[in-house]
Amino acid sequence: MLEREVNKKYRVELGASLVIYALFVVGSITLGKRIEDGWVRTLVMLTPVIPLFAMIWVIFRQFARLDEFVRLRSLESLAIAGAVTAALSFTYGFLESAGYPKLSMYWVWVVMGLTWGLHSCTRHLFDK
């Protein structure tokens, strides 16, 4: 399969799973506000995890379709993003001990995603 076709298929699959995820998030928040605290509310609030598994499956399929060189480059970007995220979260943990406000775990993914994307884009620009 040509790289262009592989990337198009990936964007369609990931886009669909992201739309489903967004619908689940909105639905769980809307319904969760109306339900009293307890195990039912917890289950409703956890429903967005279901489409997360679809996203993981889409990403796994994409890596399986990539050739070895592109796969290596992608995993390199992911490894660098993981290392930067670990360093920043560890550093902020010390700052929290010094009295800084506690941050939500959502920020870990934001930092990792931004670092991953920034590294990938920067390398793509300078490799030409």
Beta strands, then each sheet from edge to edge (+ up, - down):
end
